[in-house]
Amino acid sequence: MSADVDVVVAGGGPAGLQFAREIATRSEYAVTVLEANDALSDNDKSTGGTFDQVIERYGVPDEVVMGENEDVVFEAPGASSTLSIPGYVLDFPAFLEFLGEDAAAHGAEIRTGARVSDPVVEDGRVVGVQYWTDGEKRRIDADLVVDATGPRALLAKRLGMFDPDAAQRGIGKEYEVRGRYDLDSMLFRFDHDVAPGGYAWTFPAGDDAFKAGVCWIEDFHDGHAPPDEGTIDDYVESWVAADPRWEAEEVRAVHAGDAVSNNSINQRAMDGLVAVGDAVSSINPLFGEGIRPGMESAEMAADAALAALDRGDTSREGLSTYEERWNGRKGVQWRAQRIVCELLYDFTPGQQRRFVTSAGRLNDAQVERLQAYDLTARDYLDLYPFDRSDLGKVPALTRHV
């Protein structure tokens, strides 16, 4: 049976759209994106926080940037440090629209209101997907299928490539607020009273707006939350009202989402399919950043896919350079950062304070490596306030990475 298209992408988030954009701008292959929402902009689950690697490498226009900052502030009870890390805050729905429009302008087809449900497998090879649209179940066949369905990992999970249920789950909620914001920084606060088992943040979002949110990892939240705690909305509302450096006049949008994370070193290819972004936990295990690594995974996968399509070989072996490249770039570093993450979000208040203080003592080269998630062993020793009790946790942690 001949394929309907060369490539079909399940999911229209940053990773899926960037994959389609890469294929469409660099080749004549026919690529179709299936997005469950009725509009790309309906996907509004991200803070939109990112860094210059995304803005510069992927040609993100000023029109979708809400705010910029020259540094990042880490805070804990009794401690504050400023790190010279420039950042950007995207209008996330507008960002997705830009990626989709650019892909379409180069020939990609974007189908919204198309919810992928199942992979189509024949003789052990993925040959297409089934999806629902207008109340009707349909099928589309392709030489290559891309799973970019986010944390649900609709295809990767069913194909045994990645098990979201075995990974850690985090949740977050953010208010986009019109009001006064006196900082020129991204602020991250590690404080179990504010965000038990996680952190809180504020980001600049224009001249008269900011974003404020709270997230946590469920495993650690349970150990640090008070017995009579409220909802995550209660935490966000308390955080928005907590500090004289900002003042909310109106909540103009609410963003909520979840993420599943392991060390991100997962199977990423099989016969006829690659998986990108959160569908294979392409999220940094240390601070939970998703946009930058998700788009990097899409670019790496597209490089391998184009070479495989040119050869007429989209087998796992033909696509293996993607997985090898990702693991080579992230492997050892991200396994270590998963262990450090497990310790970080379970730190005592004293350790949180020492962590923030240590971050302020990093030199410029160390700050640059921290921003790139390329830390050395010396950096870890300088940054993280390990207690002797933490040594007892490490053997158990290494079994999961």
C-alpha positions in Angstrom: 0.0 0.0 0.0 1.4 3.4 -0.9 1.7 6.1 1.7 -0.7 9.1 1.8 2.2 11.4 2.8 5.9 11.1 3.3 5.8 12.2 7.0 2.9 12.5 9.5 3.5 14.3 12.8 1.2 13.6 15.7 1.0 16.7 17.8 1.4 20.5 17.1 3.5 21.6 20.1 7.0 23.2 19.8 8.7 19.8 19.0 6.2 18.6 16.5 5.9 21.9 14.6 9.7 22.4 14.6 10.1 18.9 13.1 7.6 19.7 10.4 9.3 23.1 9.8 12.7 21.4 9.4 11.3 18.9 6.9 9.3 21.5 4.9 12.1 24.0 4.7 14.8 21.6 3.8 13.1 19.2 1.4 10.3 18.5 -0.9 8.8 15.7 1.2 5.1 16.0 2.0 4.6 16.5 5.7 1.3 16.7 7.6 0.8 17.7 11.2 -2.2 16.4 13.1 -3.1 18.6 16.1 -6.0 17.8 18.5 -6.9 21.3 19.3 -9.1 23.4 17.0 -6.3 25.9 16.8 -2.6 25.7 17.5 -3.0 28.6 19.9 -5.4 26.6 22.0 -2.3 24.8 23.4 -1.4 27.2 26.2 0.2 25.0 28.8 3.7 26.5 28.9 5.2 29.4 30.8 7.0 30.4 27.5 10.3 30.9 29.4 13.3 30.2 27.2 16.8 31.3 26.3 18.8 32.8 23.4 19.6 29.4 21.9 15.9 29.1 20.9 15.5 32.7 19.8 18.6 32.8 17.6 18.8 29.2 16.3 15.2 28.9 15.3 14.6 32.4 14.1 11.9 33.4 16.6 10.6 36.9 15.7 10.2 39.8 18.2 6.4 39.7 17.7 6.1 36.6 19.8 8.4 37.7 22.6 6.5 39.2 25.6 9.5 40.0 27.8 13.3 39.9 28.1 15.6 39.7 31.0 19.4 40.1 31.5 19.7 37.8 34.5 18.1 35.1 36.6 17.6 35.3 40.4 17.6 32.2 42.6 16.0 32.7 46.0 15.4 30.6 49.1 14.4 31.6 52.7 17.3 33.8 53.8 19.3 33.8 50.6 19.3 35.4 47.1 21.7 35.2 44.2 21.8 36.8 40.8 23.2 34.9 37.8 24.0 36.6 34.5 21.7 34.4 32.3 19.7 36.4 29.7 16.3 35.0 29.0 13.1 35.5 27.0 9.4 35.0 27.8 7.3 34.0 24.8 3.7 34.5 24.1 3.3 30.8 23.9 0.1 30.6 21.8 1.6 33.1 19.3 4.8 31.2 19.2 3.0 28.0 18.2 1.1 30.0 15.5 4.4 31.3 14.2 5.9 27.8 14.0 2.8 26.5 12.2 2.5 29.4 9.8 6.2 29.1 8.9 6.0 25.4 8.3 2.8 25.8 6.2 4.5 28.6 4.2 7.1 26.1 3.2 4.6 23.4 2.2 3.6 21.6 5.4 -0.1 20.8 5.9 -1.4 21.6 9.4 -4.6 19.9 10.3 -6.2 21.1 13.5 -9.1 19.3 15.2 -7.4 16.0 14.4 -6.9 13.9 17.6 -4.5 11.0 17.0 -5.6 7.8 18.9 -3.5 4.9 17.7 -0.4 3.8 15.7 -1.0 1.6 12.7 1.4 -1.3 12.8 2.0 -3.8 10.0 4.6 -6.6 10.3 6.2 -4.9 13.2 6.5 -1.5 11.4 4.6 1.7 12.1 3.0 2.7 8.8 0.6 5.4 9.9 -1.8 6.6 12.6 -5.5 6.6 13.3 -7.1 9.9 14.3 -10.5 11.4 15.1 -11.8 14.4 13.3 -15.4 15.8 13.0 -16.6 12.7 15.0 -15.1 10.3 12.4 -12.2 8.0 12.8 -9.7 8.1 10.0 -6.4 6.7 9.0 -3.4 8.3 7.3 -0.4 6.3 6.2 3.2 7.7 5.9 6.7 6.5 5.3 7.6 8.0 8.6 5.5 8.7 11.7 6.5 11.2 14.4 5.2 11.1 17.9 5.0 14.6 19.3 2.0 14.1 21.5 3.5 15.5 24.6 3.5 13.9 28.1 0.7 11.5 27.1 3.1 9.9 24.7 0.2 8.3 22.8 2.2 6.4 20.3 5.5 5.9 22.2 3.7 4.5 25.2 1.6 2.0 23.2 4.7 0.9 21.3 6.7 0.3 24.5 9.3 3.0 23.8 8.6 5.2 26.8 6.4 4.6 29.9 5.1 7.8 31.3 3.6 6.0 34.2 7.0 5.0 35.4 8.4 8.5 35.2 8.1 11.3 37.8 5.1 13.5 37.3 5.2 17.2 37.9 2.3 19.7 37.8 2.4 23.5 37.4 0.0 26.4 37.3 0.7 30.0 36.3 -1.2 33.3 36.2 -0.5 35.8 33.5 -1.1 39.1 35.3 -1.5 42.7 34.3 0.2 44.8 36.9 3.4 46.3 38.3 6.6 44.2 38.2 9.7 45.9 39.5 12.2 43.2 38.5 14.1 42.9 35.3 14.9 39.2 36.0 13.4 35.8 35.9 13.0 34.8 39.5 13.0 31.3 40.9 12.3 30.6 44.5 13.1 27.3 46.2 10.9 27.4 49.4 8.7 24.5 50.6 6.3 27.0 52.2 5.7 28.6 48.8 6.0 25.5 46.6 6.4 22.2 48.5 8.7 19.9 46.6 9.2 22.3 43.7 9.7 26.0 43.1 7.8 29.2 42.4 8.7 31.8 39.7 7.9 35.2 38.3 8.8 36.3 34.7 8.6 39.7 33.1 5.9 39.7 30.4 5.9 43.2 28.9 5.8 46.8 30.3 2.8 46.2 32.5 2.6 42.5 32.9 4.3 39.5 34.5 3.8 35.7 34.9 3.8 34.1 38.3 3.5 30.4 39.0 4.2 27.4 41.1 5.2 23.8 40.2 6.2 20.7 42.1 7.2 17.1 41.6 4.4 15.0 43.1 6.8 12.5 44.8 8.5 15.3 46.8 5.4 17.5 47.3 3.8 14.8 49.4 6.7 14.9 51.8 6.8 18.7 52.3 3.2 19.8 52.0 1.3 20.6 55.2 -1.5 18.3 56.2 -4.1 21.0 55.7 -2.8 22.4 52.4 -5.1 23.9 49.8 -5.1 23.6 46.1 -2.3 24.6 43.7 -4.5 27.7 42.9 -4.2 28.7 46.6 -0.4 28.5 46.3 -0.3 30.5 43.2 -2.6 33.2 44.6 -0.5 33.4 47.8 2.6 33.7 45.7 1.2 36.5 43.5 0.2 38.4 46.6 3.4 37.6 48.6 5.9 40.2 47.6 6.1 44.0 47.4 8.2 43.8 44.2 5.1 43.1 42.2 1.4 43.9 42.4 -1.4 42.2 40.5 -4.2 44.3 39.0 -5.9 41.7 36.9 -5.3 38.0 36.0 -5.7 38.0 32.3 -4.8 34.3 31.6 -4.2 31.0 33.4 -1.9 28.3 32.2 -1.8 24.8 33.7 0.1 21.8 32.6 1.9 18.7 33.7 5.1 16.9 32.7 6.6 13.5 33.1 10.3 13.2 33.4 13.0 10.6 33.7 16.6 11.0 32.7 15.4 11.6 29.1 17.6 8.7 27.7 14.8 6.7 26.2 14.2 4.7 23.0 13.6 7.3 20.4 13.2 5.4 17.1 11.7 2.2 15.8 10.8 0.9 12.4 8.8 3.7 10.7 8.7 6.1 13.7 10.6 8.7 15.7 9.5 10.3 18.9 10.4 13.9 19.9 9.7 16.4 22.7 7.8 15.4 25.8 6.6 12.2 24.1 10.0 10.8 25.1 10.6 13.1 28.1 12.9 15.5 26.2 12.8 17.8 29.2 15.8 18.7 31.3 15.6 16.7 34.5 17.3 19.3 36.6 15.1 22.4 36.2 12.3 21.0 34.0 13.0 23.2 30.9 11.1 21.8 27.9 11.0 24.2 25.0 14.7 24.3 24.2 15.5 20.6 24.5 12.2 19.7 22.8 13.1 21.7 19.8 16.7 20.3 19.8 15.2 16.8 19.8 13.1 17.8 16.8 16.1 19.1 14.9 18.2 16.0 15.6 15.3 13.8 14.6 14.7 15.7 11.4 18.4 15.4 10.4 18.2 11.6 10.8 14.7 11.5 9.1 15.8 13.4 6.0 18.9 11.1 5.5 16.7 8.0 6.1 14.0 9.2 3.6 16.7 10.0 1.0 18.0 6.4 1.4 14.5 4.9 1.4 15.2 3.3 4.7 13.1 4.5 7.7 13.9 1.4 9.8 15.0 1.8 13.3 18.6 1.1 12.1 18.1 3.8 9.4 16.9 6.3 12.0 19.4 5.3 14.8 21.6 8.3 14.3 19.0 10.4 16.0 18.9 8.3 19.2 22.7 8.0 19.2 23.2 11.7 18.8 20.7 12.6 21.5 22.2 10.1 24.0 25.7 11.2 23.1 24.9 14.9 23.8 22.8 14.3 26.9 23.6 10.9 28.2 26.0 11.0 31.2 25.2 14.7 32.0 21.4 14.2 32.1 21.7 11.0 34.1 23.7 12.8 36.7 21.3 15.8 36.7 18.4 13.4 37.3 20.1 12.3 40.5 20.8 15.9 41.5 17.1 16.8 40.7 16.0 14.1 43.1 18.1 15.7 45.8 17.3 19.3 45.0 13.6 19.1 45.3 13.9 17.2 48.6 16.4 19.6 50.1 15.8 20.8 53.7 15.3 24.6 54.0 19.0 24.9 55.1 20.1 23.1 52.0 17.9 25.3 49.8 19.6 28.4 51.4 23.1 26.9 50.8 22.2 26.0 47.2 21.2 29.5 46.4 24.2 31.0 48.1 26.5 28.6 46.2 24.9 29.5 42.9 25.9 33.2 43.5 29.5 32.1 43.9 29.8 30.4 40.5 32.2 32.1 38.1 31.1 33.2 34.6 32.3 29.9 33.0 30.3 27.9 35.5 27.2 30.0 35.0 27.5 29.4 31.3 27.8 25.7 31.8 24.8 25.7 34.2 22.7 27.5 31.5 23.8 24.9 29.0 23.3 21.9 31.4 26.9 21.0 30.8 28.2 21.0 34.3 31.5 19.4 35.4 32.1 17.3 38.5 33.7 20.3 40.1 30.7 22.5 39.3 28.4 20.0 41.1 30.6 20.0 44.1 30.7 23.8 44.2 27.0 24.2 43.6 25.1 21.5 45.5 25.0 21.4 49.4 25.0 17.6 49.8 24.4 16.4 53.3 25.8 13.1 54.5 22.2 11.8 54.7 21.9 12.3 50.9 24.5 9.6 50.3 22.0 7.1 51.5 19.6 8.1 48.8 21.9 7.8 45.9 22.0 4.0 45.4 18.2 4.0 45.2 18.2 6.9 42.8 20.7 5.3 40.4 18.3 2.3 39.9 15.9 4.7 38.2 18.3 6.5 35.9 
